[in-house]
């Protein structure tokens, strides 16, 4: 009886402590309201943290997160990705965890039975029997320890495999075609895909595995203990406990409904805070030139303040609901358990009452422990609803990005438009027709329309065949970049017909070329890998050397390896975005163009940091290599390398004409 009394005292003291915490929290809330006249306490942050910022054109819609039929449907879809079939390693680990949970429950039953026998031998002062049973108990403990750690391993591996499969699925969708570009530039539903693809997927998988363990084990315990108790004590005792489970579980699930929405908001604010940090890192040089550290600090503080304010609100809610959880899920369950186990002992002619008081005590002690375990299992199952509500939040977040990726891959996007699409005579996104044909680029009544619906040119018509080098000019905002984005199929075609070579036969070089992570060779052959270069037979290292010489960068192969880099020559690895100067990066991009040998090259101010003589030699080689040029540039020195010009005036008009030898003030 002593152990039972000590447990009861411990539980009472814990319940008292929880009640005190709850009372103190409520009092502090009342005092703060009274002190500040019913308003919120004074903002502890600097005065300028009321600064406003928008990550996207509009605030993202919050997905609903409740434990309902929609949640279970979304969860089933995500688990079908994580566990692709019954005869898969993932399903094997699910069964391994289930087997470990069954073994652990059987171990608990064995511990109850053996512990009762050991204590009985102590009470009966039988030293020999005590030593024998204690030795048997110790000999079995390593087996129980192995079972516990197999369970941990199974849960850990199951989480890793879930995360691997879901992450691979989402990355396949995210990096399919131009979806990653569309998500950031055409669609406004998701502001921070990096947060969703990394942290949220990880937390979803962790919450799934935890919930599986926290629900499967209590349900198994309930089944085992109900069976054992029913066969010995009758059906009334377990029925009382199960009825309490249904009532308490339903009540607490209703109280926990806000947790799902609060979890979604927490992850969104975490993503915003992380996104602002990444913007600071990406644009650190420009910010440093402007000395904008103070202004950026205010934006960071404002974002962090929003996050901390929400986390504090979430914490207060969790503390309040935790008091109710502990009271109903643990302590009241124990009280109901004591009442339920006492029923057979206060009934006349019950089989347990026959025999000696020693026998009655042993029966009460054994079944009492089982009932305590049953009460604990019911309590854990009731509290598992809290984890399920939290899982609903992560499920909604991961389902959101899955849905957006599916829509974008089907060329459907949502964005705030400047015009009414339904009544727009120009057309609608994706209504135009794209034809694939070698050695020609033709626009037939194609409008230049931004993703916002802003019309730059109502109808653009021209035709360029291989060998017709075109210089594109006009003021800023006239549609030069828009033309290339539509030509590259980054932006949807609203109307008309666009004929162009297949993908891979058009090559785009921007003013600020991208340098990938990898070797010097990777910079020249990007986006190919070395294995692709060898398989395709495009070039050898000797050919790459020739291309570097053409852009006057042959010395890079002999340059001393940078600190922190690995390898030498073509295999040198460095942070090329920092190692190379602006002009060197532009020349590397031109060497990249020579390697790929496309039919058409789109050059967007791509030689602005290169000297005129080097620029002249690079353009001359393009003509020799039969690469037709579409060039945006304000340099007069490039006229001689082009035969036609396409000029847009920024007011919706354009002209496409040959370049005459006596042209003056061209492009002004």
TALIN-V316465 format. One line per field, one symbol per residue. phi: phi as a letter, one per 40 degrees, with the letter a starting at -180 (. if undefined). psi: psi as a letter, one per 30 degrees, with the letter a starting at -180 (. if undefined). A space follows every 50 residues. Layout:
# TALIN-V316465
phi = ???
psi = ???
This chain:
# TALIN-V316465
phi = .cdcccccccccccccccccdccdcccccccccccbggbccccccdcccc cbabcbcaccccccbbcaccccccccccccccbcaccbdccccccccccc ccccccccccccccccccccccccfbccccccccccccccddccccdccc ccccccccccccccccccccccccbcgbdcccccbbbbcbcbcccccbcc cccccccccccdccbccccccccccccccccbbgccccccccccdccccc ccccccdccccccccdccccccccccccccccbcccccccfccccccccc ccccccccccccccccccccccccdccccbccccccccccccdccbbcgc dcccgcdccccccccccccccccccccccccccccccccccccccccccc ccccccccccgbabacccbcccbccciadgccbbbbacgabbbbfcccbc dcgcccbcabbabbbdgccbbbaiccgchcccdcccccgcbcccagbbba ccdhbbbbbccbccbcciccdccccdccccccdcccgcabdcccdccccc cfbccccbccdcdgcbgbgcccbacccccccccccccdccccccccfccb bbbbfcbcbbccccdccccccdcccfccbbbbabccccdccbbbbbbbcg bhbaabacccdccbfcgc
psi = feeeeeeeeeeeeeeeeeeeeeeeeeeeeeeeeeeghglllkjfllfggg kklkeaflkkkkkkjljaeeeeeeeeeeffeeiflehleeeeeeeeeeee eeeeeeeeeeeeeeeeeeeeeeeghjeeeeeeeeeeeeffeeeeeeeefe eeeeeeeeeeeeeeeeeeeeeeeegjbgeeeeefffkgekfifeeefdee eeeeeeeeeeeeefeeeeeeeeeeeeeeeefeflfeeeeeeeeeeeeeee eeeeegefeeeeeeeeeeeeeeeeeeeeeeeegeeeeeefhgeeeeeeee eeeeeeeeeeeeeeeeeeeefeeeeeeefeeeeeeeeeeeffeefgkkgk ffflaleeeeeeeeeefeeeeeeeeeeeeeeeffeeeeeeeeeeeeeeee eeeeeeeefghklkkklfljeegkfealkgflkkkkkkgkkkkjhkkjkl ffgjjekejkklkklkfjkkkklllkgfgeeeeeeeeggekljelakkkl llkfgkkkjleilkklkaleeeeefkglleeeeeefgelleeeeeeeeee ghgffeffkkklkfllllbfgkklifeeekleeeeeeeeeeeeeefhlek kjjihfgfgkleeeeeeeeeeeeeghjkkjkjlgkfffefglflkjkkff gfllkjlljkegklhkg.
